[in-house]
């Protein structure tokens, strides 16, 4: 993905007002925001660290497919 894939929307004065990004980039941004939100809580931080230590998780794409999302 390159910067050329990102489109800027401007108003009449040429001021940037929005961006259009590829869905893959948007999903990455959304995932990072969710992780940052969860890490704000010490309880959730500990739960995530325990889960990471288990190392037997299911890939996100597989979970999404199984849940039909």
C-alpha positions, -999 to +999 in steps of 0.1 A: +000+000+000+014+034-009+006+069-001-009+071-036-037+048-024-049+075+000-072+102-014-077+136+002-111+154+000-109+192+001-134+220+005-139+249-019-109+267-003-086+238-009-085+228+028-084+191+035-116+179+052-115+142+049-095+112+035-104+081+017-083+051+025-082+015+013-103-008+035-072-029+045-056+002+059-088+013+077-091-022+093-055-019+105-061+016+120-093+004+137-075-026+152-047-004+165-073+020+181-091-009+197-059-023+211-049+011+225-083+015+241-081-020+257-046-013+270-058+018+289-073-006+315-048-024+337-072-054+340-075-057+303-038-053+298-031-082+321-058-104+304-043-096+270-008-104+282-020-138+296-038-146+264-007-137+243+014-160+266-009-190+258+001-188+221-028-211+210-052-185+196-072-186+164-063-162+136-087-133+133-097-142+097-106-177+108-127-165+138-145-140+116-153-167+090-165-191+117-188-164+132-201-154+098-191-118+102 
